Amino acid sequence: MIFEESFKKMKFILVLWVCSFFAGATNCWPPVEFPKTYDSWYECSREAHVESLKVLSTLGFKQVNDMQMATKYYCKVVRIY
């Protein structure tokens, strides 16, 4: 019961990296923290995929393909008091 109550007070912030995996090396840009908070890991991780599509679309086919770019994400816990 105590665990459930503390879990309800948690929110999540999306942290997204854009990385190049060219030639077997991983090089990532500094992470971007999105200001919106999410009520669950599920919502945050779904939004990570939406934002990833936006980023990759903005970079375009040629740059993403040539530099073997992809995104990675983390949903950072934020405690609500």
N, C-alpha and C positions, 0 to 999 in steps of 0.2 A: 504494500500500500504506500509506504513512504517513497519507494522508488518511482511508482506511478505518479505521485504528486510532484516530485522533483522533475520528472521527465516533461510534465505538462508546462513547466516554467521555462523550458528550453526553446530557443528559436535557432534558426540556421541562416548563415550568410554564405552566398556562393563565392568561391575563390576560383578563378579560371586562369590557366596558363595557356599560351600559344607556343608550341614547340616545333623545332625542326629536327627530324631524325635522319637527316642526310648523311650518307656515308657511315652509318652506324653510330654516329655521335649524337647525343641529345643536347640540344641547346634551346633553352626556353627564355622567352621574354619575361620581364618581371610580372608577378601575378597581379590580376585585377580583382579587387573586392567589390562586389556589387552591393549597393546600399540597401536594397530590399531585404527584409527578413522573411523567412519561410517558417511555417508552423511544423513542418516535418522534413525528415531527410528525403522522403519520397518526393515531395514538391520541389525541394531544392535540386535534387539530382535530375528530375525531369527538365527543370529550367536550364540546367547546365547543358543539356543536349540541344535545347532550343537556341541558347546563346552561342554554342559552338557552331551550329549551322550558320548563324548570322556572321560570325567572325570568318569562317572559311569561305563563305560566299563573298564577303567583302574583299578578302585577299585575292580571290579568283582562282580559276582552274590552273592556269599556268604556274603561278607562284606556289600554290599548294602542292601541285604535282612535282614541279622541278625541285623544290626544297623539302619534299616529303614532310609536309607540315600536318600537325594534328593538335588537338587540345587535350588537356587533362584538367581535372577539377577536384575540388574538395569542398564539402559542406561543413563550414566551421561552426562549432557550437557557440551560441551566445546565450548566456544565462539571463533570464528576466527575473528581476527581484520585485 
